[in-house]
Amino acid sequence: MTNTCVIGLQWGDEGKGKIIDILAKNYDIIVRYQGGGNAGHTLVIDNEKFIFHLIPSGILHPDKVCVIGNGIVFDPSLFLDEIAELSKRNINVNGNLFVSDRAHVVFPYHKKLDLLIEKQKGNSMIGTTGRGIGPCYTDKIARDGIRIAELFHREHFREKLKKTVEEKNRLFVNLYSEEPVSWKDIYEEYSMYADKIYPFVCDTIDLMARAINDEKKILFEGAQGTLLDVDFGTYPYTTSSNAAACGVSSGIGVSPKQIHNIYGVMKAYITRVGSGPFPTEIDGEPGDHVRKRGGEFGATTGRPRRCGWFDTVAVQHSVRISGVDSLIMTKLDVLDDQETIRICTGYRSNKKIYNNFPADLDVLHNCEPVYEEVAGWLEDISKVRNVEDLPDNARNYITTIEDYVGLKIKMISVGPERLQVIRN
C-alpha cells in the first residue's frame, strides 16, 4: 500500500486539481483535508471544464470514494450547488462521497464578517475570497464554532446558533454600524441544509481507519499552496489553515506514518492572488502577457493573478517543510514564446544574499531577486508527450530547476486537458 499526498509548492493555483484527476485512477480514496470554499480546482476533460471548491477532484472517477475531512470548513450551500452541477452533467455522487461530522460549518455571518474585516484593513487587506473561511477558522480556534454533527440536534443547534448570532450582531451593529443578521432565518436555512447533507455525513475517522486496515490506497488532496500556509507562508498574507503536508494528519485523522509519498506541484512560473510580498513579480505588459497566455484568473473569485518568474528559493522552502519526494511541473507551455526565461536563485537585501526563504516580510517586499537567465525554446510544446521530444532549451529549463531544488520533476503538464502530460 502506498498513500500519496499532493500539495502546492507556491501561492496556490499550481494545477493540483488536474494532477489529482490524473493520479486518481491508481487510488481507491481521494481526500480533501484543509481549506474550504476558497479553493478552486479546475479540470478540463474533453474540452469540458469542471471547477471544484469543496468536493475532491477525484469525483469524476465513478469507482473512487471521495472524502471531505474534519480540517475543512464546510459551506453546505456551496457543497449542494456542486452536487447539483455534477448531477446536471449526469455524474452521480451517492454512495461514493462522504463528509466528516467533525467539520466546522461556514455560516452567512462568517461571510459578512470576512468582507467587513477586509474592508477595514484598507491598504493592508489580505485579499480574501470573501467566502467566510478565516472567520470560520477563527471561531474554531476560539472554541465558538458549530460542527456538522450539531446541525442534527435541532434544539441544541437552535440555542447555540441564537447565542452565536447575538454575539456577531453586537459586532455588526456596534463596531461596524451594519445591519444585524437574523438567527431565525439562518436556523431555517441550515436546518434544510442538514436534511440534504445528512446522507453524506459520517465518522470519517472510522471510515479512514477501516480503509487503512483494508489496505486501500489513499490520495490526499491539498488546497491552496505552502507559501499560503498559516504557519510557514508569508504571514499574515496567508490562508487560515495548514496547506503544507503537515495538515493531513490533523485534517483527516490519520497518522503521519500513513503518508508514504509526497508530490509537490508547481507552475513553470509562479502566480499569486491578492496582497502580499512577491519577489519575482513581472510588472507591466510582460506580466499581462503571461497572465493572458496562462489564463491566470482565479477559479473562485475571477480576479487576475499576479505573475512572476520561477522562484527556487520559495520552492526549496516548501519542499523542506513537507519532505517532498518528487516534483510535478504544470503550464510549461505558457512559456513557449519567451525568448529568455528568468529563474530566481536568491534574494539580495542590504548587501546580503538570502538563499533561504525569510520570515521577515520587509526583506521579501524590498529585496532584489538574483536571477539566472536561460534561453527559451520558441515553439509549441502542447502536443509533446515524451520528454525526449521537448526542445533542448525546454529540457535545459527543467534540469536547471531540478538542480536548484534538488528533486526530480516526474510529470510535466503542457496544457489544460487530462492527456496533455509528459512523464519524465
Summary of the structure (lengths in Angstrom):
residues: 424
radius of gyration: 21.7
end to end distance: 23.0
largest distance: 67.4
contacts: 1505
relative contact order: 0.15
helix: 40%
strand: 22%
